[in-house]
């Protein structure tokens, strides 16, 4: 083959790549982003509903912490099966079914009157949501190359802080209103459950499981992305089974540090509105508006961190540094400063911990084969999500026993620091995962 034909072929390949990569991103990421916002609105609704539930139902901090945390018992139990179902069955069917189920159950949470009813409602909701997050992480690996994966994950996970930016003011406003003799916090559950039902139905028809099935891509585009993803599979992928991945020390390390980091994220997400309300004495609406500020800054930080990580193909430091920033913010909050602007600034530093998520979750899908990655993502997220029970409950328990938020904040600070240090110990190759 002459030089000119070779250059023409290379130029054609670059042209296909330049068309295909943004085409896939524009088609999938905005929709997945909206789905995840809907998913995390449930976390927002629970955090702000606590303000109304404590007034109307007399729930203590300990009971609220248990209600917030018990969700994760069932959520954790079904993480690995959920992720494997996406890999071996169908992503669009799994995502659609989970959304319709969790939307219905979120709306039904409006009917609770006792702590026991709240515990049951949250436990069943955990069953419904279990397969969504690990399923989407695996799903992104079906479509995005290593070069684009952290950016894609950061775009998707940007929905976490943005859901608080959107949900906090709306939740604060809804709490202040009563319609048809029904308390605002009950309407909050109803109104935030309905979008999940609608979007779940749309997801069934909109999502495509694999590039080879994408009628919205040209044949040349389908062939190019399938070939690129095949080329990027780890060399040792055939030697690493799902079972080997699950029992490896490296995956156990990933799971352990995720528990520590999620302990910080979930504890803060559930208790931040309550801390801000008790410190400031502001109305629910103003608490909602102020509560959105840290998450708006976090949304920007997540996008920058994911972009910079892909640019340098570096994951560990980009995952650890946000946690060190969060630990510094928690150190400042332990003294419980009286200045509201200072508290919001320190809380913004704590929220920077979320910026570790997109770069960290790129690690297992880059190191492992598809089935092993699905199992590892499921296990890591399952162990990490156990902190969703331990964090909010233990924080509420410590506050009830001591009458101060400082002890819970100190525990969160230690967790953030330890989690950041452990991230720097994660393996750099697939071979290390089976040692």
Secondary structure, DSSP 4 states (H G I P E B T S, - for coil): --HHHHHHHHHHHHHHHHHHHHHHHHHHHHHHHHHHHHHHHHHHHHHHHHHHHHHHH---HHHHHHHHHHHHHHHHHTHHHHHHHHHHT-HHHHHHHHHHHHHHHHHHGGG--SHHHHHHHHHHHHHHHHHHHHHHHHHHHTT--HHHHHHHHHHHHHHHHHHHHHHHHHHHHHHT--BTTB-HHHHHHHHHHHHHHHHHHHHHHH--SSGGG-TTS-HHHHHHHHHHHHHTS-TTGGG--HHHHHHSHHHHHHHHHHHHHHHHHHHHHHHHHHHHHHHH---HHHHHHHHHHHHHHHHHHHHHHHHHHHHHT--HHHHHHHHHHHHHHHHHHTT--S-HHHHHHHHHHHHGGGGGHHHHHHHHHHHS-HHHHHHHHHHHHHHHHTHHHHHHHHHHHHHHHHS-SHHHHHHHHHHHHHHHHHHTTS-SSGGGGG-
